[in-house]
Amino acid sequence: MEELKARIIKEGKVIGSNVLKVDHFLNHQIDPHLMQEIGKTFAKAFKKKGITKIVTVESSGIAPAVMTGLFLNVPVIFARKKRSLTLSRGGLETEIYSYTKREKIHVFLADGMLKRDDRVLVIDDFLANGEAALGLTRLIEQAGAQLSGIGIVIEKSFQEGRKKLEALGCPIFSLARIASLQNGKVSFLEDVQKQTQINL
């Protein structure tokens, strides 16, 4: 998605060799117009999958998931990171290791949010090691629903997340795939592949 890639280049901040900060348009301050285009793009990619529910995890996945739900005309569910007073005991629960926070967290879905006949699309803001997306797929499996696709806003292709998700055997669609963050520069996978072909 060219608009997203342009924003990453213009406003993203590279920290070290594996962290990309995009808090000016995606996961702290949100650009509604960009998010609308993200939702349209995901909806187009998964329109033939018969999606009935979208699942994400709070909080950064909510905005792209809601916009995707708007264009697919399906409900959006977000897994909570803490049990609130209104989230009764029971329900669905799994553990996720957060590499950013360097801690294990539990995420929860209330009973009845997912049903056995649901075809579920997972949406997440980042794919790095794949832990968040895998955690959501475990919740879907617990509910007996069908995982029908995974949509990622920004994928760090130099980390192992995609390989883990590919083992699930469902479609994975990333809007921006980053090959490297070396030397403070964002290199996109498709650009690296094109340059490699030119050099052959």
Sequence and secondary structure as in RCSB ss.txt:
>XXXX:A:sequence
MEELKARIIKEGKVIGSNVLKVDHFLNHQIDPHLMQEIGKTFAKAFKKKGITKIVTVESSGIAPAVMTGLFLNVP
VIFARKKRSLTLSRGGLETEIYSYTKREKIHVFLADGMLKRDDRVLVIDDFLANGEAALGLTRLIEQAGAQLSGI
GIVIEKSFQEGRKKLEALGCPIFSLARIASLQNGKVSFLEDVQKQTQINL
>XXXX:A:secstr
 HHHHHHHHHH EEETTTEEE TTTTSSS  HHHHHHHHHHHHHHHTTTT  EEEEETTTTHHHHHHHHHHHT  
EEEEBSS  TTS SSSEEEEEEETTTTEEEEEEE TTSS TT EEEEEEEEESS HHHHHHHHHHHHHT EEEEE
EEEEEETTSSHHHHHHTTTS EEEEEEEEE GGG  EEHHHHHHHHHHH 
